[in-house]
Amino acid sequence: MGREKETTKVAYTVEQLVAFNPYNPDILPDLENYVSSQTYSLDANLCLLRLYQFEPEKMSSQIVARILVKALMAMPAPDFSLCLFLIPERVQMEEQFKTLIVLSHYLETGRFRQFWDEAAKSRHIVEAVPGFEQAIQGYAIHVLSLTYQRIPRTVLAEAINIEGLSLDKFIEHQVANSGWVVEKSQGRGQLVVLPRTEFNDPALKKNAADSVPLEHITRIFPILS
C-alpha cells in the first residue's frame, strides 16, 4: 500500500514577504492581516501602501487609517509623514484622514491639550488600535523631558490627559521605575522632577561637548596642519 504524498505549505514571515515580493499583489491579504494585528512594521506598512497605489480598487480606507494611527503611536519617529506620502491626495481629503493629519500636527508642535480634545471627538478612529493612549502619553513625556527638569503637576496632567487619583498612580509608577522625584513648591503646588539629560540640563550638554574622544582629536590634527 503506497504512502500518500504529504504536501507542506511553506510559511513566510511578513518581513520575508516584503523582502522577496515587495510588488506582488498576492501578498496584500497577508499585509492587511498584519496591520490588523498587535504588531508593527513600518516597512510592511509602506509596502502595503505602495501596493495600494498599483491596485487602487483594492485599497481599504479602514486599513489605511489603522496604518496612520499606528504611525502616530511611533512618534517621534517620522513614520506618519513617510506613510502619508504614499497615500493619494484624494484619499487624504476623506474626513478621517483629515482628522489624523490634524492630530499629527498637534503632536509635532507639542499642542497636547488640543490633541487630546480632538482625539476625544474621534475615538472611533484612534481607539481602533489598542495602546494608542499609552503610546501618545509616552511621546508627551519624551517631549517634556527634552525641555524641562521640573514640571508642574498641572502641566503634566494636561500633556498626558490624566488627572486626580489616576495621575497620582501614574506618578507613583514613574517614581518607582523611571527615576522621577516629586517635590513641593511654595505657591506652585506639586512639582515633578525628571531625570537629568543633556537636553534639559545645559551643564550635562556642555560636559558632553567637552568630552571629545581622543581618537577624534587625532583625526582633526592632520586636517588642520
Steps between C-alpha positions, in 0.01 A plus 500: 500500500665823387549793729299809427712789396495771763492859385650765721429868476796722565414781742678828444530783745375842398858620491586227248196579287598866486861415421427242228176625342464872571296562183297179493130579556447144623650598836239771557282284731800402711608862541147609585472230764831614642372858531197368687719314749668642810841512332656787308739521207555824312650312204196273472261794520690699237501195276123466539444868417715465187297198390182702550641754257524229235166342598284799605177301472626273780580783740331473838444837668468323833840336460663826386356682802635229728844538341497874572383449858786259559738748340386766748575254779856468371581869551754661524599278206396658165280202406183706457651727235654204317164321486304812408728557201374173348130577549328670203385857563139410418508243780659746742199727449271246668387621841676235707834569332461875537446437871813285528705765320379761749587269790848452355548877478398546863750236613783638290446847648452379857141624522386213718184659639369555147609149406307330780193714434501405132574135574201488735276599210645222283516203735356273232820563299781505755367233737493248217861425597553381861764690694455825310453717808799349681724546196410869470551552872849356459569741215371795705736411785784471250429852372476644852827335603682677216419837655418471867679382811201589713139485384201637690246228561241698301724512191564126519130428544412699189774340291406139578127557553486345848369659820416424861571160650595357161773763472618420854540132407673591174752722679559237769578245230747736333665580832549128563613406151630804309691709750240775543496701822207692646556819696282774645534858385363798688213651311540269198372173637666173422802488271624191317877483459610309190834323459774730375604466139724693264183651353341643815823575687748744337778381730475143374487625143816703555676205658400276211634755252826538694569128521604443140668159460878518447483307173271768357751771589787309339302480176453876498868589542614383151218705346604815686871458429 
